[in-house]
Amino acid sequence: MLNLENICFKYSNQTVAAQDISLTIAAGEFVAIAGRNGSGKTTLTKLIMSLLKPTSGSITFRGENTKKFSPADMARYVGYVFQNPDRQIFRDTVALEVAYGPEQLGFSPAKLTLAVEKALQVTGLEAVAGAYPRALSKGQKQKVAIASALAMEPEILILDEPTSGQDSQSGSGLMELLAGLNAGGCTVLLVTHNMELLAKYASRTIIMDQGTKAYDGSTRELFSQARDIAKWGLREPATTAISRALTEYGIQVTEDPRYLAKCLVDLIGGARHA
Amino acid sequence: MRKLAPLTKLILTITVTIWAFIMNDNIALAGIVALLAGTAAVSGLSQKQYKAMLSLAAFAAILVAFQYAFGSGVQLSLAAGFRMLIMTYLFFLLLATTRIQDLTAALVVHCRVPYDYAFMLTASLRFIPDLLAEIKAVQEAQACRGYSNKGNIIDRIVSYLSIVQPLVLRSISRSETMAMSLELRGFGNQAGRTFAAELTLSAKDYVTVGLIAAGTVVILSR
C-alpha cells in the first residue's frame, strides 16, 4: 500500500536524517519503528506524511507518487498522531475537537456526525464528549488526538510515541485500543521506545540507526536470536530475556508473559516436590 | 565585535544611531553603512545572518524608492534609507554578537536598570525563536488534520485560528511553568545578585568608547 524507494533526506543544516531507505508497508500491518533519539524515526514518519519532502527517492501511496501531495492531501488517507496533543487541541469540547479534521476534509453533516460518534466510541471517549479537552488527563488527551485522526477515516494510522509520559495502565490501554483498530483492518505505524509494548503488539519492527534502516523484519525474529540490539540503543524486554536465559539451561518456555509466569511457577513447584 | 564588552556595544549602538539622525551628509551616512557592513564581514556571522543583512538592504532600497515616488527629493530619500539601514544593522550586529544574558547583566550592572525590567527584555527576545518553532510544530499538527492555507483572505484568517488558538493556550501554560521554575531558582532575591557573564572592560573597550566620543565631538562641532 505504501512504498518508499531509496529515500534520502537532509535537513537544511546538512544533518542527514534518512539515507537510502526502502521499505513497503502492506495493508493491515502493525509496524513498530524503534531506535535511539535522533536516529531518524520521526523524520521517516514525517516523510510518509509529506510534512517533509525527500531529497531524493520516491514515496508512493497506492501506486501514486506523493511528491505533489500536501500534508492536508495525505490526511485523507493517513492519520498522524503527534507526541504532544496540546499542540493541536483548541476547541471547546472533545466532540468539536474531533470534528475539526472531518470538517476540513469536507464531510457532509450526516457523515461527519457519524464519523465523530464512531471515533469517540472506539476510543472510549463518549462519556467526556462534552468536556473541555485541555482539562483532561494526558492519556485522555492522547485519546482525543487519536479520535481526531480516526474521525478522518484514515487507512493508515501513524503515532509518534503515544505512550510517553503516561502510567503503564493508560499506556497499555492505548495499545489495546491500537490492537483493536488493527484487528479492524487499520494499518498501524507506531514510533516507540517501549520495548515491552513493541514486543507484545507489533508483528513487524523497523529499527532506525543514524538515518539508515538497521533492521526490518518480524519482531519475534528480532528478539529470538542473540542479536546485539544494545548497539541500536534498545533493551530487550524482560520476558524475552528471562525466556532466553531459561533456554540456555535447556528449559523451553514461551515468551508470552502470562504463560511464562505459569511455566516458572510449574518449574519452581516441580523442584519443591522433588 | 565579539571581543568588546556588552556595555561598549550598547554605547556604540545608541551613539551611532543618534549620529545617523544628526548627520545630513549622504556620503558620511553611506560611510557608516559601509563601516557596519565591514564590521559584520569580519565578525564571523552565519550565512543565514549575512542573508538577513542583504534582505535588510533590499528593504531599505524599497523604502528609498517609495520616498522618491511620493515626492521626496533624492537627497532626502537616500538619507532615510541610509538611516534605516544604520539603525537596523546596528541592532542586528549587537544582537548577533552578544549573548542576551550578557546584555541583561550589562544593563543591570552598568546602567542600573532594575533586574526585573532587564529580565523582561531578555525573556521576550529569547522567546521569539521558541515561538517560531512552536508555530511550525502547531502548523504541522494541524496540517495532518487537513488544515491548509488556501482560499480567499477571509477563509485564511478563519482557518488560521486553528493555529493561533493552540499557540496562545500553549504559550500561556508555558509562561506559567517558566514563572514557577524561575521562583524555584531564586528569582526575586534582590540582595547581592551576581552574574556569570564577563563584564569587565578591557583596553579595547576604552579605545572604542574614546573613538566614539571623539567622533561625536567632530560631528557636533561641524
Interface residues (C-beta under 8 A of the other chain):
Chain A: K46 M49 L51 S70 P71 A72 M74 A75 R76 V78 G79 Y80 F82 N84 D86 R87 Q88 I89 F90 Y100 G101 E103 Q104 L105 R134 S148 A149 M152
Chain B: E134 A137 V138 E140 A141 Q142 A143 C144 R145 G146 Y147 S148 L161 S162 Q165 P166 L169 R170 S173
